[in-house]
């Protein structure tokens, strides 16, 4: 029973590799310039850097407002 479940699991894991032709349609070949820019920011890590500075500014603003109430 264990060998049958192992072989079944291996067959399920091998399915995407064997069906490589079926998974070619997930990439958009005609991306708009805005999407290309966003994807390059994500790939290079600059999106996280920009988002973290915005988040820090938001947290600082909320802390200042809360301290002003005290």
C-alpha positions, -999 to +999 in steps of 0.1 A: +000+000+000+029+024+008+046+017-025+014+024-044+009+057-026+046+066-032+043+058-070+011+078-071+027+108-055+057+106-079+034+104-109+015+135-097+048+154-092+061+144-126+029+154-144+039+191-149+073+181-162+059+157-187+032+182-198+056+211-204+038+221-236+006+227-217+022+252-194+036+276-220+005+299-220+010+315-186+035+341-198+021+372-215+041+380-246+025+414-252+027+432-218+018+468-215+046+492-206+032+497-171+032+459-164+067+456-178+079+484-154+061+468-124+076+434-132+111+448-135+106+466-101+095+433-086+124+414-101+150+439-091+137+444-055+130+481-059+093+477-052+099+464-017+123+492-010+097+518-021+069+501-002+089+499+030+097+536+030+060+544+024+050+520+052+076+536+076+062+571+068+027+559+075+037+543+108+056+575+118+026+596+110+003+574+131+027+574+160+029+612+159-009+615+159-011+591+189+016+610+208-002+643+201-033+629+218-014+621+250 
